[in-house]
Amino acid sequence: MNLLGGTLLFGLVVTWVIFICKKQSPTEVETDERDKLIQTRAIVASFISVGILIALTCLILRFIVGISGTIAVWELTLINFLIFEVALLVYSVAILVQYGLGGRDGEK
């Protein structure tokens, strides 16, 4: 990718993020205590899943490759990318589950 294509892609991503993050109306509430608690719990669940996945990956690679074996760099990159994707999935599911268990009209 040349410099112009990279700059264009960066500009599109920044524009998309600004469009997604802006409020729809001035009276819209940004977050409350419940939202912050749900987000904190989801972040903790995501970090725990990352730790477990990294530990399992190290153990599995140890048994498959062995102590003196080697692994390609692209495979490690792929493993890290997949762990990142699973962490995002765990974060999203944790948020959805917590909002789903919230009850009717914010009741507990």
Steps between C-alpha positions, in 0.01 A plus 500: 500500500643834406504813716190651340296182553611475863414864565160456339429187704604678820273794418206270435552315828524825700186635332313176571602504868390862542168424333435197723601675824298820460181544700169491316341782703618749763269348763642149454664365814854377441531237775373431849630292791347178368660546160841561658462191721402285201794631299742436788377143543528438125858631496593272791343201323692587183833528684440169677425333167821644350704362788342157471543494122866602515571233764320233297680607184838473670416155637363371171797633302737346754347156446465531122833663414710394797781677680746509212242546223431814302189675380459745215458869573177520298350226718575697817348809342190302409475360853524850652238631259262215585549558874417867443186407306387257773556773762277737302238227468508431876470874570199535269324191631560607861338837431203342323445244775518762774253729326273199434500407868415856605125445531219720378545875495830483684372286787732247660 
